[in-house]
Amino acid sequence: MTVKRTTLTYGGTVYSLADADINDLKRQLLEVHTGGAPFWLRVNHGEGSYRETELLIAPGVSVAITDIDPE
């Protein structure tokens, strides 16, 4: 089974999302940064055993995303 993974850098720390649709994520981030309502994004943090973490996505918060292709 192939799992698609997206990494997200927030506050200098790298987090990951499994099976995230990169285009939906980009749309959500753009909406917030152009005047939309802030929201909590549930991500994984850590290596080996992940800890579920929620990041506040709001205007002025820098976020970088990388779509990881398992192929």
Buried (B, 14 or more C-beta within 10 A) or exposed (E): EEEBBBBBEBEEEBBBBEEBEBEEBEEBBEEBBEEBEEBEBEBBBEEEEEEEBEBEBEEEBEBEBEBEEEE
